[in-house]
Amino acid sequence: MVTTQGIQSDPAVMMGKPVVVGTRITVEQILGELGAGRSVEELLEAHPRLTREGILAALRFGAEVMHADVVYPLTKSVA
């Protein structure tokens, strides 16, 4: 199991996808819901175990992942 700033990855939880510590809520799910226009307040209401700090940890983790030396070619617009 790997834990970093409120995010953990454990092969026994959600197939090892990064999740907010203490939940089964993936970083991918949080980023997807925020990107789709849901507010932080809506996420907190929909997921009672999720905290504002957990959402911020997911955003930090996503930003750190994007700093990796990997090129992500886009085949279509994401806007």
ABEGO torsion letter per residue (X at the ends): XBBBGGBBBBAABGGGBBBBBGBABBAAAAAAAAAAGBBAAAAAAABAABBAAAAAAAAAAAAAAAABBBBBBBABBAX
